[in-house]
Amino acid sequence: PPYSPTLNAIEPLWKDLKREISPEIFADKEHFREFLTETFLRLSHRVSFASDWIETFLPDIQVLQ
């Protein structure tokens, strides 16, 4: 399907990133970029980010093989 957030491992990261950014007010583009980069890196290094997705879909993927 064209849009399948449950099959796209990046979707939970985007959701968390939007949640972290939304309450912030940035003085300029540079502060926004810095916050965005730091937040993205911090969130993407979480082990649970990928492990939840793997635990959910690994059985289905194994069945397809």
VMD Tcl script that builds the backbone (N, CA, C; Angstrom):
set m [mol new atoms 195]
animate dup $m
set s [atomselect $m all]
$s set {name element resname resid chain x y z} {
  {N N PRO 1 A 0.830 -1.209 0.000}
  {CA C PRO 1 A 0.000 0.000 0.000}
  {C C PRO 1 A 0.869 1.267 0.000}
  {N N PRO 2 A 0.421 2.319 -0.634}
  {CA C PRO 2 A 1.208 3.541 -0.725}
  {C C PRO 2 A 1.534 4.151 0.631}
  {N N TYR 3 A 0.593 4.127 1.543}
  {CA C TYR 3 A 0.838 4.695 2.872}
  {C C TYR 3 A 0.523 3.635 3.907}
  {N N SER 4 A 1.549 3.080 4.486}
  {CA C SER 4 A 1.389 2.038 5.497}
  {C C SER 4 A 2.289 2.355 6.682}
  {N N PRO 5 A 1.828 3.224 7.589}
  {CA C PRO 5 A 2.693 3.622 8.702}
  {C C PRO 5 A 3.142 2.459 9.569}
  {N N THR 6 A 2.340 1.423 9.658}
  {CA C THR 6 A 2.734 0.287 10.494}
  {C C THR 6 A 3.837 -0.539 9.848}
  {N N LEU 7 A 3.999 -0.417 8.533}
  {CA C LEU 7 A 5.054 -1.151 7.841}
  {C C LEU 7 A 6.300 -0.298 7.625}
  {N N ASN 8 A 6.216 0.960 7.950}
  {CA C ASN 8 A 7.326 1.879 7.737}
  {C C ASN 8 A 7.964 2.206 9.082}
  {N N ALA 9 A 9.152 1.705 9.298}
  {CA C ALA 9 A 9.806 1.839 10.607}
  {C C ALA 9 A 10.138 3.276 10.988}
  {N N ILE 10 A 10.173 4.184 10.028}
  {CA C ILE 10 A 10.518 5.569 10.339}
  {C C ILE 10 A 9.322 6.339 10.921}
  {N N GLU 11 A 8.116 5.863 10.704}
  {CA C GLU 11 A 6.924 6.596 11.148}
  {C C GLU 11 A 6.891 6.878 12.650}
  {N N PRO 12 A 7.215 5.914 13.519}
  {CA C PRO 12 A 7.233 6.240 14.954}
  {C C PRO 12 A 8.248 7.328 15.297}
  {N N LEU 13 A 9.346 7.341 14.574}
  {CA C LEU 13 A 10.355 8.378 14.802}
  {C C LEU 13 A 9.808 9.746 14.421}
  {N N TRP 14 A 9.143 9.846 13.265}
  {CA C TRP 14 A 8.552 11.135 12.859}
  {C C TRP 14 A 7.522 11.596 13.882}
  {N N LYS 15 A 6.721 10.671 14.368}
  {CA C LYS 15 A 5.698 11.013 15.362}
  {C C LYS 15 A 6.342 11.601 16.620}
  {N N ASP 16 A 7.378 10.939 17.124}
  {CA C ASP 16 A 8.066 11.431 18.324}
  {C C ASP 16 A 8.767 12.759 18.058}
  {N N LEU 17 A 9.346 12.890 16.889}
  {CA C LEU 17 A 10.038 14.125 16.530}
  {C C LEU 17 A 9.063 15.299 16.489}
  {N N LYS 18 A 7.912 15.104 15.871}
  {CA C LYS 18 A 6.899 16.171 15.825}
  {C C LYS 18 A 6.432 16.542 17.226}
  {N N ARG 19 A 6.271 15.548 18.078}
  {CA C ARG 19 A 5.824 15.810 19.446}
  {C C ARG 19 A 6.864 16.635 20.213}
  {N N GLU 20 A 8.134 16.366 19.997}
  {CA C GLU 20 A 9.197 17.101 20.698}
  {C C GLU 20 A 9.344 18.528 20.171}
  {N N ILE 21 A 9.131 18.714 18.888}
  {CA C ILE 21 A 9.330 20.024 18.272}
  {C C ILE 21 A 8.151 20.961 18.517}
  {N N SER 22 A 6.947 20.427 18.552}
  {CA C SER 22 A 5.750 21.275 18.578}
  {C C SER 22 A 5.695 22.308 19.703}
  {N N PRO 23 A 6.140 22.028 20.923}
  {CA C PRO 23 A 6.030 23.070 21.956}
  {C C PRO 23 A 7.153 24.113 21.915}
  {N N GLU 24 A 8.124 23.902 21.053}
  {CA C GLU 24 A 9.293 24.786 21.028}
  {C C GLU 24 A 9.045 26.041 20.192}
  {N N ILE 25 A 9.726 27.108 20.574}
  {CA C ILE 25 A 9.742 28.345 19.797}
  {C C ILE 25 A 11.205 28.632 19.483}
  {N N PHE 26 A 11.492 28.849 18.221}
  {CA C PHE 26 A 12.872 29.019 17.787}
  {C C PHE 26 A 13.121 30.458 17.358}
  {N N ALA 27 A 14.271 30.968 17.745}
  {CA C ALA 27 A 14.627 32.353 17.425}
  {C C ALA 27 A 14.933 32.524 15.941}
  {N N ASP 28 A 15.486 31.491 15.337}
  {CA C ASP 28 A 15.842 31.582 13.920}
  {C C ASP 28 A 16.008 30.178 13.345}
  {N N LYS 29 A 16.290 30.121 12.052}
  {CA C LYS 29 A 16.434 28.831 11.367}
  {C C LYS 29 A 17.571 27.997 11.943}
  {N N GLU 30 A 18.643 28.662 12.314}
  {CA C GLU 30 A 19.804 27.934 12.834}
  {C C GLU 30 A 19.467 27.198 14.133}
  {N N HIS 31 A 18.744 27.855 15.029}
  {CA C HIS 31 A 18.338 27.196 16.276}
  {C C HIS 31 A 17.381 26.036 15.990}
  {N N PHE 32 A 16.505 26.240 15.017}
  {CA C PHE 32 A 15.583 25.172 14.633}
  {C C PHE 32 A 16.351 23.964 14.092}
  {N N ARG 33 A 17.276 24.214 13.186}
  {CA C ARG 33 A 18.067 23.122 12.605}
  {C C ARG 33 A 18.865 22.383 13.671}
  {N N GLU 34 A 19.455 23.128 14.575}
  {CA C GLU 34 A 20.248 22.513 15.645}
  {C C GLU 34 A 19.372 21.628 16.531}
  {N N PHE 35 A 18.227 22.142 16.943}
  {CA C PHE 35 A 17.302 21.377 17.777}
  {C C PHE 35 A 16.805 20.145 17.025}
  {N N LEU 36 A 16.447 20.331 15.767}
  {CA C LEU 36 A 15.945 19.235 14.951}
  {C C LEU 36 A 16.991 18.129 14.817}
  {N N THR 37 A 18.210 18.507 14.530}
  {CA C THR 37 A 19.288 17.527 14.374}
  {C C THR 37 A 19.552 16.776 15.671}
  {N N GLU 38 A 19.688 17.503 16.766}
  {CA C GLU 38 A 19.957 16.862 18.060}
  {C C GLU 38 A 18.818 15.935 18.469}
  {N N THR 39 A 17.597 16.393 18.276}
  {CA C THR 39 A 16.433 15.590 18.664}
  {C C THR 39 A 16.327 14.347 17.789}
  {N N PHE 40 A 16.515 14.517 16.496}
  {CA C PHE 40 A 16.457 13.376 15.582}
  {C C PHE 40 A 17.499 12.327 15.949}
  {N N LEU 41 A 18.718 12.761 16.190}
  {CA C LEU 41 A 19.785 11.814 16.543}
  {C C LEU 41 A 19.493 11.105 17.861}
  {N N ARG 42 A 19.013 11.847 18.837}
  {CA C ARG 42 A 18.698 11.240 20.140}
  {C C ARG 42 A 17.582 10.208 19.992}
  {N N LEU 43 A 16.526 10.567 19.284}
  {CA C LEU 43 A 15.398 9.654 19.139}
  {C C LEU 43 A 15.752 8.439 18.280}
  {N N SER 44 A 16.522 8.647 17.242}
  {CA C SER 44 A 16.834 7.533 16.340}
  {C C SER 44 A 17.806 6.528 16.953}
  {N N HIS 45 A 18.491 6.909 18.015}
  {CA C HIS 45 A 19.410 5.977 18.674}
  {C C HIS 45 A 18.741 5.125 19.752}
  {N N ARG 46 A 17.491 5.382 19.988}
  {CA C ARG 46 A 16.789 4.554 20.972}
  {C C ARG 46 A 16.664 3.130 20.450}
  {N N VAL 47 A 16.992 2.185 21.267}
  {CA C VAL 47 A 16.901 0.776 20.869}
  {C C VAL 47 A 15.451 0.391 20.619}
  {N N SER 48 A 14.549 0.896 21.419}
  {CA C SER 48 A 13.144 0.512 21.286}
  {C C SER 48 A 12.549 0.956 19.965}
  {N N PHE 49 A 13.141 1.966 19.337}
  {CA C PHE 49 A 12.632 2.449 18.053}
  {C C PHE 49 A 12.556 1.315 17.040}
  {N N ALA 50 A 13.631 0.572 16.903}
  {CA C ALA 50 A 13.660 -0.521 15.938}
  {C C ALA 50 A 13.153 -1.826 16.527}
  {N N SER 51 A 13.419 -2.070 17.782}
  {CA C SER 51 A 13.059 -3.369 18.355}
  {C C SER 51 A 11.550 -3.575 18.398}
  {N N ASP 52 A 10.786 -2.533 18.669}
  {CA C ASP 52 A 9.328 -2.673 18.662}
  {C C ASP 52 A 8.833 -3.074 17.276}
  {N N TRP 53 A 9.382 -2.432 16.274}
  {CA C TRP 53 A 8.989 -2.729 14.903}
  {C C TRP 53 A 9.377 -4.158 14.541}
  {N N ILE 54 A 10.577 -4.557 14.897}
  {CA C ILE 54 A 11.055 -5.905 14.589}
  {C C ILE 54 A 10.198 -6.950 15.291}
  {N N GLU 55 A 9.910 -6.740 16.559}
  {CA C GLU 55 A 9.087 -7.696 17.307}
  {C C GLU 55 A 7.696 -7.821 16.702}
  {N N THR 56 A 7.163 -6.724 16.215}
  {CA C THR 56 A 5.821 -6.737 15.646}
  {C C THR 56 A 5.778 -7.482 14.320}
  {N N PHE 57 A 6.739 -7.244 13.449}
  {CA C PHE 57 A 6.641 -7.737 12.085}
  {C C PHE 57 A 7.520 -8.934 11.741}
  {N N LEU 58 A 8.454 -9.297 12.579}
  {CA C LEU 58 A 9.324 -10.430 12.271}
  {C C LEU 58 A 8.541 -11.725 12.041}
  {N N PRO 59 A 7.563 -12.055 12.866}
  {CA C PRO 59 A 6.813 -13.293 12.601}
  {C C PRO 59 A 6.133 -13.286 11.230}
  {N N ASP 60 A 5.587 -12.152 10.833}
  {CA C ASP 60 A 4.934 -12.065 9.521}
  {C C ASP 60 A 5.944 -12.207 8.391}
  {N N ILE 61 A 7.100 -11.609 8.569}
  {CA C ILE 61 A 8.140 -11.693 7.546}
  {C C ILE 61 A 8.638 -13.129 7.414}
  {N N GLN 62 A 8.786 -13.824 8.533}
  {CA C GLN 62 A 9.242 -15.211 8.492}
  {C C GLN 62 A 8.220 -16.097 7.793}
  {N N VAL 63 A 6.937 -15.826 7.985}
  {CA C VAL 63 A 5.892 -16.601 7.318}
  {C C VAL 63 A 5.974 -16.404 5.809}
  {N N LEU 64 A 6.270 -15.192 5.377}
  {CA C LEU 64 A 6.348 -14.895 3.947}
  {C C LEU 64 A 7.530 -15.574 3.270}
  {N N GLN 65 A 8.566 -15.866 4.034}
  {CA C GLN 65 A 9.741 -16.507 3.444}
  {C C GLN 65 A 9.398 -17.937 3.163}
}
mol reanalyze $m
mol bondsrecalc $m
mol representation Tube
mol addrep $m
